[in-house]
Amino acid sequence: MQVLIIDDEASIRNSMSEFFDDFGIAVTAVSSAEAALDALQAISFDVAVVDIRLPGIDGDALIVKAHDIRPTLRFIIHTGSVEYRLSDALRAIGLRKEHIFIKPVADLSALVAAVQGLAS
């Protein structure tokens, strides 16, 4: 399984990467949507964990663009915004309420389980 983590906070990227690694999940972690789009050109990821508040292209727009590049890619939203709601465009891609995780995630194993469920 290949997971792409997109978050502009280095501490979050690093802790999530290490946690996923403990479960034997291969991770590529990037700090921007632009870097994620570049990575998607080179690697076929199963799941992307996307922060919504990113510099430049935001997470919602990234998901739409990433879906265009890799239609089989699945997404988990990882956001600090408790007010976040899925747009119609994201619902059309297949995202649901259970794909949204609010930071900080108290138990990262729930995030791992969600990623594993989407990848299977």
N, CA, C and O atoms as a GROMACS GRO file, in nm:
protein
  480
    1MET      N    1   0.085  -0.118   0.000
    1MET     CA    2   0.000   0.000   0.000
    1MET      C    3   0.089   0.124   0.000
    1MET      O    4   0.189   0.130   0.071
    2GLN      N    5   0.050   0.221  -0.080
    2GLN     CA    6   0.122   0.349  -0.090
    2GLN      C    7   0.030   0.462  -0.044
    2GLN      O    8  -0.081   0.477  -0.096
    3VAL      N    9   0.075   0.541   0.054
    3VAL     CA   10  -0.004   0.651   0.107
    3VAL      C   11   0.070   0.782   0.086
    3VAL      O   12   0.191   0.790   0.108
    4LEU      N   13  -0.003   0.882   0.042
    4LEU     CA   14   0.050   1.017   0.026
    4LEU      C   15  -0.009   1.105   0.136
    4LEU      O   16  -0.130   1.115   0.150
    5ILE      N   17   0.078   1.168   0.215
    5ILE     CA   18   0.035   1.259   0.320
    5ILE      C   19   0.068   1.401   0.276
    5ILE      O   20   0.182   1.431   0.240
    6ILE      N   21  -0.032   1.488   0.278
    6ILE     CA   22  -0.012   1.628   0.241
    6ILE      C   23  -0.052   1.714   0.360
    6ILE      O   24  -0.170   1.723   0.395
    7ASP      N   25   0.048   1.777   0.422
    7ASP     CA   26   0.023   1.866   0.535
    7ASP      C   27   0.138   1.966   0.541
    7ASP      O   28   0.254   1.928   0.527
    8ASP      N   29   0.106   2.093   0.561
    8ASP     CA   30   0.210   2.195   0.565
    8ASP      C   31   0.284   2.201   0.699
    8ASP      O   32   0.384   2.272   0.711
    9GLU      N   33   0.237   2.129   0.798
    9GLU     CA   34   0.305   2.126   0.928
    9GLU      C   35   0.397   2.005   0.936
    9GLU      O   36   0.352   1.891   0.934
   10ALA      N   37   0.529   2.032   0.945
   10ALA     CA   38   0.629   1.926   0.944
   10ALA      C   39   0.608   1.826   1.057
   10ALA      O   40   0.626   1.706   1.037
   11SER      N   41   0.571   1.874   1.176
   11SER     CA   42   0.555   1.782   1.290
   11SER      C   43   0.441   1.683   1.264
   11SER      O   44   0.451   1.566   1.302
   12ILE      N   45   0.335   1.728   1.201
   12ILE     CA   46   0.223   1.639   1.170
   12ILE      C   47   0.264   1.538   1.063
   12ILE      O   48   0.238   1.419   1.076
   13ARG      N   49   0.328   1.588   0.955
   13ARG     CA   50   0.376   1.497   0.849
   13ARG      C   51   0.467   1.390   0.907
   13ARG      O   52   0.452   1.271   0.876
   14ASN      N   53   0.561   1.431   0.991
   14ASN     CA   54   0.657   1.336   1.045
   14ASN      C   55   0.593   1.234   1.139
   14ASN      O   56   0.622   1.115   1.131
   15SER      N   57   0.506   1.281   1.228
   15SER     CA   58   0.445   1.186   1.323
   15SER      C   59   0.353   1.088   1.251
   15SER      O   60   0.352   0.969   1.283
   16MET      N   61   0.276   1.138   1.153
   16MET     CA   62   0.190   1.047   1.078
   16MET      C   63   0.273   0.948   0.997
   16MET      O   64   0.241   0.829   0.992
   17SER      N   65   0.379   0.995   0.934
   17SER     CA   66   0.465   0.907   0.855
   17SER      C   67   0.523   0.796   0.942
   17SER      O   68   0.521   0.679   0.902
   18GLU      N   69   0.573   0.831   1.058
   18GLU     CA   70   0.631   0.732   1.149
   18GLU      C   71   0.525   0.634   1.197
   18GLU      O   72   0.551   0.514   1.207
   19PHE      N   73   0.407   0.682   1.228
   19PHE     CA   74   0.300   0.595   1.275
   19PHE      C   75   0.259   0.496   1.166
   19PHE      O   76   0.246   0.377   1.193
   20PHE      N   77   0.238   0.545   1.045
   20PHE     CA   78   0.203   0.456   0.933
   20PHE      C   79   0.315   0.356   0.906
   20PHE      O   80   0.288   0.239   0.876
   21ASP      N   81   0.439   0.400   0.918
   21ASP     CA   82   0.554   0.311   0.898
   21ASP      C   83   0.551   0.195   0.998
   21ASP      O   84   0.588   0.082   0.964
   22ASP      N   85   0.507   0.222   1.120
   22ASP     CA   86   0.495   0.116   1.221
   22ASP      C   87   0.399   0.006   1.178
   22ASP      O   88   0.407  -0.106   1.227
   23PHE      N   89   0.307   0.038   1.088
   23PHE     CA   90   0.211  -0.059   1.036
   23PHE      C   91   0.253  -0.116   0.901
   23PHE      O   92   0.176  -0.187   0.836
   24GLY      N   93   0.376  -0.085   0.860
   24GLY     CA   94   0.428  -0.138   0.735
   24GLY      C   95   0.369  -0.072   0.612
   24GLY      O   96   0.368  -0.130   0.504
   25ILE      N   97   0.319   0.050   0.628
   25ILE     CA   98   0.258   0.123   0.517
   25ILE      C   99   0.361   0.220   0.460
   25ILE      O  100   0.418   0.301   0.532
   26ALA      N  101   0.384   0.211   0.329
   26ALA     CA  102   0.478   0.301   0.262
   26ALA      C  103   0.417   0.439   0.250
   26ALA      O  104   0.302   0.454   0.206
   27VAL      N  105   0.493   0.541   0.289
   27VAL     CA  106   0.442   0.678   0.292
   27VAL      C  107   0.535   0.772   0.216
   27VAL      O  108   0.658   0.762   0.225
   28THR      N  109   0.474   0.861   0.142
   28THR     CA  110   0.543   0.979   0.088
   28THR      C  111   0.472   1.097   0.151
   28THR      O  112   0.350   1.106   0.145
   29ALA      N  113   0.548   1.189   0.210
   29ALA     CA  114   0.488   1.304   0.278
   29ALA      C  115   0.539   1.432   0.214
   29ALA      O  116   0.660   1.450   0.195
   30VAL      N  117   0.447   1.521   0.181
   30VAL     CA  118   0.481   1.648   0.117
   30VAL      C  119   0.411   1.763   0.189
   30VAL      O  120   0.314   1.742   0.262
   31SER      N  121   0.462   1.885   0.167
   31SER     CA  122   0.411   2.001   0.241
   31SER      C  123   0.314   2.089   0.164
   31SER      O  124   0.263   2.186   0.218
   32SER      N  125   0.289   2.056   0.037
   32SER     CA  126   0.200   2.142  -0.041
   32SER      C  127   0.122   2.060  -0.144
   32SER      O  128   0.160   1.948  -0.178
   33ALA      N  129   0.014   2.119  -0.191
   33ALA     CA  130  -0.066   2.056  -0.296
   33ALA      C  131   0.015   2.044  -0.424
   33ALA      O  132   0.006   1.944  -0.496
   34GLU      N  133   0.095   2.145  -0.453
   34GLU     CA  134   0.177   2.143  -0.574
   34GLU      C  135   0.275   2.026  -0.571
   34GLU      O  136   0.292   1.958  -0.672
   35ALA      N  137   0.339   2.002  -0.456
   35ALA     CA  138   0.430   1.888  -0.444
   35ALA      C  139   0.354   1.756  -0.453
   35ALA      O  140   0.406   1.658  -0.507
   36ALA      N  141   0.232   1.754  -0.401
   36ALA     CA  142   0.150   1.632  -0.410
   36ALA      C  143   0.116   1.601  -0.556
   36ALA      O  144   0.121   1.485  -0.597
   37LEU      N  145   0.080   1.702  -0.632
   37LEU     CA  146   0.047   1.681  -0.773
   37LEU      C  147   0.168   1.629  -0.850
   37LEU      O  148   0.155   1.544  -0.938
   38ASP      N  149   0.287   1.679  -0.816
   38ASP     CA  150   0.410   1.628  -0.878
   38ASP      C  151   0.430   1.480  -0.842
   38ASP      O  152   0.463   1.399  -0.928
   39ALA      N  153   0.411   1.446  -0.715
   39ALA     CA  154   0.429   1.308  -0.670
   39ALA      C  155   0.330   1.215  -0.738
   39ALA      O  156   0.364   1.101  -0.772
   40LEU      N  157   0.208   1.262  -0.760
   40LEU     CA  158   0.105   1.179  -0.825
   40LEU      C  159   0.142   1.145  -0.969
   40LEU      O  160   0.095   1.045  -1.022
   41GLN      N  161   0.224   1.227  -1.032
   41GLN     CA  162   0.268   1.199  -1.168
   41GLN      C  163   0.366   1.081  -1.171
   41GLN      O  164   0.378   1.011  -1.272
   42ALA      N  165   0.437   1.060  -1.059
   42ALA     CA  166   0.543   0.960  -1.055
   42ALA      C  167   0.505   0.830  -0.985
   42ALA      O  168   0.557   0.723  -1.018
   43ILE      N  169   0.415   0.838  -0.888
   43ILE     CA  170   0.384   0.723  -0.803
   43ILE      C  171   0.234   0.698  -0.803
   43ILE      O  172   0.155   0.792  -0.801
   44SER      N  173   0.196   0.571  -0.805
   44SER     CA  174   0.055   0.534  -0.799
   44SER      C  175   0.019   0.508  -0.653
   44SER      O  176   0.045   0.400  -0.600
   45PHE      N  177  -0.040   0.606  -0.588
   45PHE     CA  178  -0.080   0.595  -0.448
   45PHE      C  179  -0.217   0.531  -0.438
   45PHE      O  180  -0.299   0.541  -0.529
   46ASP      N  181  -0.242   0.465  -0.324
   46ASP     CA  182  -0.372   0.406  -0.296
   46ASP      C  183  -0.463   0.507  -0.225
   46ASP      O  184  -0.582   0.517  -0.255
   47VAL      N  185  -0.405   0.580  -0.129
   47VAL     CA  186  -0.482   0.673  -0.046
   47VAL      C  187  -0.398   0.799  -0.024
   47VAL      O  188  -0.276   0.793  -0.008
   48ALA      N  189  -0.466   0.914  -0.022
   48ALA     CA  190  -0.403   1.040   0.014
   48ALA      C  191  -0.471   1.094   0.139
   48ALA      O  192  -0.593   1.098   0.148
   49VAL      N  193  -0.390   1.136   0.235
   49VAL     CA  194  -0.439   1.200   0.357
   49VAL      C  195  -0.412   1.350   0.338
   49VAL      O  196  -0.297   1.393   0.334
   50VAL      N  197  -0.519   1.428   0.326
   50VAL     CA  198  -0.509   1.566   0.280
   50VAL      C  199  -0.551   1.665   0.388
   50VAL      O  200  -0.662   1.659   0.441
   51ASP      N  201  -0.460   1.757   0.420
   51ASP     CA  202  -0.494   1.872   0.503
   51ASP      C  203  -0.570   1.970   0.414
   51ASP      O  204  -0.536   1.985   0.297
   52ILE      N  205  -0.670   2.035   0.465
   52ILE     CA  206  -0.751   2.127   0.385
   52ILE      C  207  -0.687   2.265   0.374
   52ILE      O  208  -0.688   2.326   0.267
   53ARG      N  209  -0.632   2.313   0.484
   53ARG     CA  210  -0.569   2.446   0.483
   53ARG      C  211  -0.422   2.433   0.444
   53ARG      O  212  -0.335   2.408   0.528
   54LEU      N  213  -0.397   2.450   0.315
   54LEU     CA  214  -0.262   2.442   0.261
   54LEU      C  215  -0.226   2.575   0.197
   54LEU      O  216  -0.315   2.646   0.149
   55PRO      N  217  -0.096   2.610   0.194
   55PRO     CA  218  -0.058   2.730   0.120
   55PRO      C  219  -0.078   2.705  -0.030
   55PRO      O  220  -0.062   2.592  -0.076
   56GLY      N  221  -0.112   2.806  -0.105
   56GLY     CA  222  -0.134   2.787  -0.249
   56GLY      C  223  -0.267   2.718  -0.272
   56GLY      O  224  -0.371   2.763  -0.225
   57ILE      N  225  -0.264   2.608  -0.346
   57ILE     CA  226  -0.384   2.530  -0.374
   57ILE      C  227  -0.434   2.468  -0.244
   57ILE      O  228  -0.356   2.403  -0.173
   58ASP      N  229  -0.562   2.486  -0.212
   58ASP     CA  230  -0.614   2.428  -0.088
   58ASP      C  231  -0.647   2.279  -0.106
   58ASP      O  232  -0.646   2.227  -0.218
   59GLY      N  233  -0.677   2.214   0.004
   59GLY     CA  234  -0.701   2.070   0.002
   59GLY      C  235  -0.818   2.027  -0.083
   59GLY      O  236  -0.811   1.925  -0.151
   60ASP      N  237  -0.927   2.102  -0.080
   60ASP     CA  238  -1.044   2.068  -0.162
   60ASP      C  239  -1.007   2.067  -0.311
   60ASP      O  240  -1.039   1.973  -0.383
   61ALA      N  241  -0.940   2.174  -0.356
   61ALA     CA  242  -0.901   2.183  -0.497
   61ALA      C  243  -0.799   2.074  -0.531
   61ALA      O  244  -0.802   2.019  -0.641
   62LEU      N  245  -0.710   2.044  -0.437
   62LEU     CA  246  -0.612   1.937  -0.460
   62LEU      C  247  -0.683   1.804  -0.484
   62LEU      O  248  -0.647   1.731  -0.576
   63ILE      N  249  -0.783   1.773  -0.404
   63ILE     CA  250  -0.853   1.645  -0.418
   63ILE      C  251  -0.917   1.634  -0.556
   63ILE      O  252  -0.910   1.530  -0.620
   64VAL      N  253  -0.979   1.741  -0.601
   64VAL     CA  254  -1.043   1.740  -0.733
   64VAL      C  255  -0.937   1.718  -0.842
   64VAL      O  256  -0.958   1.636  -0.932
   65LYS      N  257  -0.825   1.790  -0.834
   65LYS     CA  258  -0.719   1.776  -0.934
   65LYS      C  259  -0.655   1.636  -0.927
   65LYS      O  260  -0.627   1.575  -1.030
   66ALA      N  261  -0.633   1.587  -0.805
   66ALA     CA  262  -0.571   1.455  -0.788
   66ALA      C  263  -0.662   1.346  -0.843
   66ALA      O  264  -0.616   1.249  -0.903
   67HIS      N  265  -0.791   1.361  -0.821
   67HIS     CA  266  -0.888   1.264  -0.874
   67HIS      C  267  -0.885   1.261  -1.027
   67HIS      O  268  -0.899   1.155  -1.088
   68ASP      N  269  -0.866   1.377  -1.088
   68ASP     CA  270  -0.855   1.383  -1.234
   68ASP      C  271  -0.732   1.307  -1.283
   68ASP      O  272  -0.736   1.241  -1.387
   69ILE      N  273  -0.621   1.317  -1.207
   69ILE     CA  274  -0.497   1.250  -1.245
   69ILE      C  275  -0.504   1.100  -1.218
   69ILE      O  276  -0.464   1.019  -1.301
   70ARG      N  277  -0.554   1.064  -1.100
   70ARG     CA  278  -0.561   0.924  -1.055
   70ARG      C  279  -0.702   0.894  -1.005
   70ARG      O  280  -0.728   0.904  -0.886
   71PRO      N  281  -0.794   0.858  -1.095
   71PRO     CA  282  -0.934   0.837  -1.056
   71PRO      C  283  -0.956   0.727  -0.951
   71PRO      O  284  -1.059   0.725  -0.885
   72THR      N  285  -0.861   0.636  -0.936
   72THR     CA  286  -0.878   0.529  -0.836
   72THR      C  287  -0.825   0.568  -0.699
   72THR      O  288  -0.844   0.495  -0.602
   73LEU      N  289  -0.758   0.682  -0.689
   73LEU     CA  290  -0.704   0.729  -0.561
   73LEU      C  291  -0.819   0.759  -0.465
   73LEU      O  292  -0.919   0.819  -0.504
   74ARG      N  293  -0.803   0.718  -0.340
   74ARG     CA  294  -0.903   0.745  -0.236
   74ARG      C  295  -0.847   0.848  -0.140
   74ARG      O  296  -0.725   0.866  -0.131
   75PHE      N  297  -0.935   0.917  -0.067
   75PHE     CA  298  -0.893   1.031   0.013
   75PHE      C  299  -0.946   1.026   0.156
   75PHE      O  300  -1.058   0.984   0.182
   76ILE      N  301  -0.860   1.072   0.247
   76ILE     CA  302  -0.896   1.101   0.386
   76ILE      C  303  -0.866   1.249   0.406
   76ILE      O  304  -0.760   1.297   0.366
   77ILE      N  305  -0.959   1.320   0.465
   77ILE     CA  306  -0.938   1.462   0.496
   77ILE      C  307  -0.896   1.471   0.641
   77ILE      O  308  -0.960   1.414   0.730
   78HIS      N  309  -0.786   1.544   0.664
   78HIS     CA  310  -0.729   1.562   0.798
   78HIS      C  311  -0.720   1.713   0.820
   78HIS      O  312  -0.628   1.778   0.770
   79THR      N  313  -0.814   1.768   0.895
   79THR     CA  314  -0.823   1.914   0.906
   79THR      C  315  -0.838   1.960   1.051
   79THR      O  316  -0.889   1.887   1.136
   80GLY      N  317  -0.794   2.081   1.075
   80GLY     CA  318  -0.813   2.143   1.206
   80GLY      C  319  -0.943   2.220   1.215
   80GLY      O  320  -0.975   2.275   1.320
   81SER      N  321  -1.017   2.227   1.107
   81SER     CA  322  -1.141   2.304   1.101
   81SER      C  323  -1.260   2.220   1.146
   81SER      O  324  -1.303   2.130   1.074
   82VAL      N  325  -1.311   2.248   1.263
   82VAL     CA  326  -1.427   2.174   1.313
   82VAL      C  327  -1.553   2.209   1.235
   82VAL      O  328  -1.652   2.136   1.242
   83GLU      N  329  -1.549   2.319   1.161
   83GLU     CA  330  -1.663   2.364   1.080
   83GLU      C  331  -1.662   2.304   0.939
   83GLU      O  332  -1.753   2.331   0.861
   84TYR      N  333  -1.562   2.224   0.905
   84TYR     CA  334  -1.545   2.176   0.768
   84TYR      C  335  -1.664   2.091   0.724
   84TYR      O  336  -1.713   2.006   0.798
   85ARG      N  337  -1.709   2.116   0.601
   85ARG     CA  338  -1.816   2.038   0.539
   85ARG      C  339  -1.773   2.000   0.398
   85ARG      O  340  -1.707   2.078   0.330
   86LEU      N  341  -1.810   1.882   0.355
   86LEU     CA  342  -1.777   1.835   0.221
   86LEU      C  343  -1.853   1.914   0.116
   86LEU      O  344  -1.973   1.940   0.130
   87SER      N  345  -1.782   1.952   0.011
   87SER     CA  346  -1.848   2.019  -0.102
   87SER      C  347  -1.918   1.914  -0.188
   87SER      O  348  -1.892   1.795  -0.176
   88ASP      N  349  -2.006   1.960  -0.275
   88ASP     CA  350  -2.073   1.869  -0.368
   88ASP      C  351  -1.972   1.799  -0.459
   88ASP      O  352  -1.989   1.682  -0.492
   89ALA      N  353  -1.867   1.872  -0.499
   89ALA     CA  354  -1.764   1.813  -0.586
   89ALA      C  355  -1.694   1.696  -0.516
   89ALA      O  356  -1.665   1.595  -0.580
   90LEU      N  357  -1.667   1.710  -0.388
   90LEU     CA  358  -1.600   1.602  -0.315
   90LEU      C  359  -1.695   1.485  -0.290
   90LEU      O  360  -1.654   1.370  -0.295
   91ARG      N  361  -1.820   1.515  -0.264
   91ARG     CA  362  -1.919   1.406  -0.249
   91ARG      C  363  -1.930   1.326  -0.379
   91ARG      O  364  -1.943   1.204  -0.376
   92ALA      N  365  -1.924   1.397  -0.493
   92ALA     CA  366  -1.934   1.330  -0.623
   92ALA      C  367  -1.816   1.236  -0.646
   92ALA      O  368  -1.828   1.136  -0.716
   93ILE      N  369  -1.701   1.268  -0.587
   93ILE     CA  370  -1.582   1.182  -0.598
   93ILE      C  371  -1.597   1.060  -0.509
   93ILE      O  372  -1.530   0.958  -0.530
   94GLY      N  373  -1.683   1.069  -0.408
   94GLY     CA  374  -1.706   0.955  -0.320
   94GLY      C  375  -1.670   0.978  -0.175
   94GLY      O  376  -1.679   0.885  -0.094
   95LEU      N  377  -1.628   1.099  -0.139
   95LEU     CA  378  -1.597   1.126   0.000
   95LEU      C  379  -1.725   1.135   0.082
   95LEU      O  380  -1.828   1.184   0.037
   96ARG      N  381  -1.712   1.085   0.206
   96ARG     CA  382  -1.825   1.087   0.298
   96ARG      C  383  -1.777   1.141   0.433
   96ARG      O  384  -1.657   1.158   0.456
   97LYS      N  385  -1.871   1.167   0.519
   97LYS     CA  386  -1.842   1.223   0.651
   97LYS      C  387  -1.737   1.140   0.726
   97LYS      O  388  -1.652   1.195   0.797
   98GLU      N  389  -1.741   1.009   0.712
   98GLU     CA  390  -1.647   0.925   0.785
   98GLU      C  391  -1.504   0.932   0.731
   98GLU      O  392  -1.413   0.873   0.788
   99HIS      N  393  -1.484   1.005   0.621
   99HIS     CA  394  -1.350   1.026   0.566
   99HIS      C  395  -1.285   1.152   0.621
   99HIS      O  396  -1.173   1.187   0.582
  100ILE      N  397  -1.354   1.221   0.711
  100ILE     CA  398  -1.303   1.345   0.770
  100ILE      C  399  -1.253   1.316   0.912
  100ILE      O  400  -1.327   1.263   0.995
  101PHE      N  401  -1.128   1.353   0.938
  101PHE     CA  402  -1.069   1.341   1.070
  101PHE      C  403  -1.027   1.480   1.115
  101PHE      O  404  -0.956   1.550   1.044
  102ILE      N  405  -1.071   1.519   1.235
  102ILE     CA  406  -1.040   1.651   1.290
  102ILE      C  407  -0.912   1.642   1.373
  102ILE      O  408  -0.897   1.555   1.459
  103LYS      N  409  -0.819   1.736   1.344
  103LYS     CA  410  -0.694   1.744   1.420
  103LYS      C  411  -0.721   1.802   1.558
  103LYS      O  412  -0.809   1.887   1.572
  104PRO      N  413  -0.649   1.759   1.657
  104PRO     CA  414  -0.557   1.645   1.655
  104PRO      C  415  -0.635   1.514   1.670
  104PRO      O  416  -0.729   1.505   1.748
  105VAL      N  417  -0.594   1.416   1.595
  105VAL     CA  418  -0.657   1.284   1.605
  105VAL      C  419  -0.598   1.217   1.730
  105VAL      O  420  -0.478   1.192   1.737
  106ALA      N  421  -0.685   1.188   1.827
  106ALA     CA  422  -0.639   1.133   1.954
  106ALA      C  423  -0.579   0.994   1.938
  106ALA      O  424  -0.483   0.959   2.006
  107ASP      N  425  -0.635   0.915   1.849
  107ASP     CA  426  -0.589   0.778   1.829
  107ASP      C  427  -0.558   0.758   1.680
  107ASP      O  428  -0.649   0.736   1.600
  108LEU      N  429  -0.430   0.766   1.645
  108LEU     CA  430  -0.392   0.754   1.505
  108LEU      C  431  -0.423   0.617   1.447
  108LEU      O  432  -0.427   0.602   1.324
  109SER      N  433  -0.446   0.518   1.531
  109SER     CA  434  -0.480   0.386   1.477
  109SER      C  435  -0.617   0.391   1.406
  109SER      O  436  -0.642   0.311   1.315
  110ALA      N  437  -0.704   0.483   1.446
  110ALA     CA  438  -0.832   0.499   1.374
  110ALA      C  439  -0.808   0.553   1.234
  110ALA      O  440  -0.877   0.514   1.139
  111LEU      N  441  -0.711   0.640   1.220
  111LEU     CA  442  -0.674   0.694   1.089
  111LEU      C  443  -0.613   0.583   1.003
  111LEU      O  444  -0.644   0.572   0.884
  112VAL      N  445  -0.527   0.503   1.062
  112VAL     CA  446  -0.467   0.390   0.990
  112VAL      C  447  -0.576   0.294   0.944
  112VAL      O  448  -0.572   0.247   0.830
  113ALA      N  449  -0.671   0.263   1.030
  113ALA     CA  450  -0.780   0.172   0.996
  113ALA      C  451  -0.862   0.228   0.879
  113ALA      O  452  -0.903   0.153   0.790
  114ALA      N  453  -0.887   0.358   0.879
  114ALA     CA  454  -0.963   0.420   0.770
  114ALA      C  455  -0.885   0.410   0.639
  114ALA      O  456  -0.942   0.380   0.535
  115VAL      N  457  -0.756   0.435   0.644
  115VAL     CA  458  -0.672   0.425   0.524
  115VAL      C  459  -0.670   0.281   0.474
  115VAL      O  460  -0.686   0.257   0.354
  116GLN      N  461  -0.652   0.186   0.564
  116GLN     CA  462  -0.650   0.046   0.524
  116GLN      C  463  -0.783   0.004   0.463
  116GLN      O  464  -0.787  -0.072   0.367
  117GLY      N  465  -0.893   0.053   0.520
  117GLY     CA  466  -1.025   0.020   0.467
  117GLY      C  467  -1.046   0.074   0.327
  117GLY      O  468  -1.106   0.007   0.244
  118LEU      N  469  -0.996   0.194   0.300
  118LEU     CA  470  -1.011   0.252   0.166
  118LEU      C  471  -0.921   0.184   0.065
  118LEU      O  472  -0.955   0.175  -0.053
  119ALA      N  473  -0.806   0.136   0.111
  119ALA     CA  474  -0.710   0.074   0.018
  119ALA      C  475  -0.746  -0.068  -0.019
  119ALA      O  476  -0.695  -0.121  -0.117
  120SER      N  477  -0.834  -0.131   0.059
  120SER     CA  478  -0.864  -0.273   0.032
  120SER      C  479  -0.975  -0.290  -0.069
  120SER      O  480  -1.012  -0.402  -0.103
   0.00000   0.00000   0.00000
